[in-house]
Amino acid sequence: MLLKIPRFLALLPFGIPLLANAATVQEVIAQRPELSRLNAITTRFPSVIRDLTVAGGTLLAPTNDAVSSFIASAGFSDVSSITEATARDLLSYHVLPLALRSTDLSRAGGALADTNLLNDELANLQGAPNVVFASAFGSTGQEIAPSGLKIYSGIGTPSNVTTSDVVFDDGYMHLIDRVLNFPRPCTETAQAASLTRLYRALQRANLSVTVDTTPKFTCFAPTDAAFERAGIDVEALTPQQLTDALMYHSIVGDVGYSTAFEDGRQYQTLLGVNVTVHKRAGQLFINDVAVLQGNVVMSNGVAHVLDGVLSPPTPGTPTNAPGGTTTTPRVTITSIPPPQTTRTTSHAVTAEVSWAHSILSSIVMMVAYAHFV
């Protein structure tokens, strides 16, 4: 089901200010003591924040503690050592082109929103910007009862919105308690998520470069525990068996964010066999396997961490029958890059997916055809 945030609700037409005589985004940042470290960055590089917010929009503003944690983890000594390139990527990922209220971001099902992040290393999406997923209903947007609004980005802890709907001219500011996690390629995402068996499977199938560089990649990624329950030994499988298994956990085309998936609809994997999406009982399922962590934004798509290994239907099984958790070595693991759907002005997906599938040497370089309708 396509979920859109109507533009007339998010941004007043013709650039009319949201509030008469509202302060600029830089003035609002400077007025708030809990944003003094962000203010130090934006005042060092005034053209960056000015360029990103010239037409308004939404700023996800990290608090002082959030910026301090980012500086330490990124290896900078202090705010003054942050480079302009880093500041531009950082602010680009925290500024959304549309002016979105907290109510726009907190709706059931979640909201997918474009950012201004276009750096090819962080947004390998054929010219489209990378995204964030906002939800008060968990990482898939499917939880029954709402909780606090969170912003989901790359692999890692999501950011909590601590103060919302601070108005600046032509936009809104929402304060967050963590700097957003930059999107990473598929293999780095798997490593950071401790998906060691999936990572090893990609290595043994010689698919690491392919899954890291293929744009608009959706990966269904089983946990190590899922492999163990299925009795799958990655080291005992041949590269071709691993390739087939990984292809059944992969989709290429418009990214398969949870907002793009429709309940009961089938989607074609790179193996040429469909998976069926179910949304029920407050959870998202791929076949009958629950998604533990959804919408992990990657540099080239999205990953959904699974509680089980997807098993293709055996010959004679109806195509709409739910798959199970694999118990034989030949049907194994995998997950790979992320999905992508409608963006910025809309938060969802209806997508026609096209794929191409080719083989280089003995390695399958994928591309098939499918439809995200």
Residue, then its C-alpha position, 0 to 999 in steps of 0.5 A: m500500500l502506497l503511503k504518502i505524506p501529502r506535500f500540502l500538509a508538509l510544506l506550505p506552497f510557494g515557500i510561504p513561511l510556516l510562521a510569520n517572522a520565524a527565525t532561520v534554522q541557524e538562529v534557532i540552533a544558536q538559541r538552544p543551549e542543548l545544540s551548542r555543539l551542532n551550532a559550532i559545526t554549522t557556524r564553521f561551515p555556514s554555507v553547508i546548512r544554508d544550502l541544505t535549508v534554503a527551501g526549508g525542510t526538516l532538520l534532525a538535530p543531534t544534541n550535544d551528547a550525540v555530537s560528542s559521541f559522534i566526534a569520539s567514534a569518528g576519531f576527531s579530537d573535537v568539533s574544530s577538527i571536523t572537515e568540511a566534507t564530513a560536515r557536509d555528509l553529516l548535515s546532508y543526512h540530517v536534513l530532509p527536503l520536506a517540512l515534516r511534522s512529528t505527526d507525519l513521521s509517527r503514523a502507523g506503518g512508518a514513514l520513509a523520507d528522502t534526505n539530502l545525502l547524495n555522496d556516491e559512497l553513502a548513496n549508491l542508488q542511481g542518483a537518488p538520495n539515501v533515506v531514513f525510516a521514521s517510526a513510532f511502531g518499531s523498525t518495521g512500522q508494524e507494532i500494534a501500539p505506538s511508542g516513542l518516535k525513532i529515526y532508523s538509519g544505517i546499522g546501529t542503534p536508532s535515534n530517539v526524537t527527544t523534542s519535536d516540531v521546533v519551527f524555523d522559517d519554512g521548516y521543522m526541527h526535531l532534536i535527536d539523542r544520537v547522530l544518525n548512522f551513515p549507511r554502509p555497504c552490504t558486507e560492512t553492514a553484515q559485519a557490524a550487525s554480527l551476521t558472521r555466517l552471512y558474511r562468510a557465505l558472501q565471501r565463499a560465494n565470491l559475491s562480496v563485491t557484487v552485493d556491495t556495489t549493485p545499486k538498489f539492493t534488498c537483502f533478507a539477512p538471517t542471523d547466526a542463530a537462524f543458521e544454527r537452528a536450520g542446521i546449516d554449515v556454511e563451510a560445508l556448502t559449495p560456492q554454487q549452493l551458497t550463491d543459490a541460497l543468497m539469491y533467494h534472499s536478494i531482490v534488485g530493483d526499487v528498494g524493498y523498504s517495509t513501506a513498499f511491501e504489501d501484505g499478501r503480495q509476492y516479490q520475485t527474488l534473484l533466484g527467480v522464485n517468489v517470496t510472500v510478504h505478510k503483515r500480521a500480529g504486529q510483525l512483518f514476515i517474509n514467507d513465514v519468517a519474522v523480521l527481527q530488525g527492519n529497514v537497515v539502510m545501506s549505501n546501496g539499498v536496505a537489509h531486513v534481519l530475519d529470525g530464520v533462513l528462507s526456504p524456497p518451495t519444493p517442486g509441486t508446492p503452490t507458489n503462494a505457500p509460505g516457505g519455512t526455515t531451512t533444514t537442509p544444507r542446500v537451502t541456506i542463508t543470506s541477505i544482501p543489500p537494501p530496498q528502496t521505494t518512493r521517497t522524499t515527498s512520499h513515504a512508501v513504495t509502489a514499484e516496478v522492479s526490473w532486474a538483470h541477471s548475468i554470470l561472470s566466470s563461475i560467479v553469478m552477477m545478478v540481474a533478473y526481472a520482477h515487479f514491486v507493484 
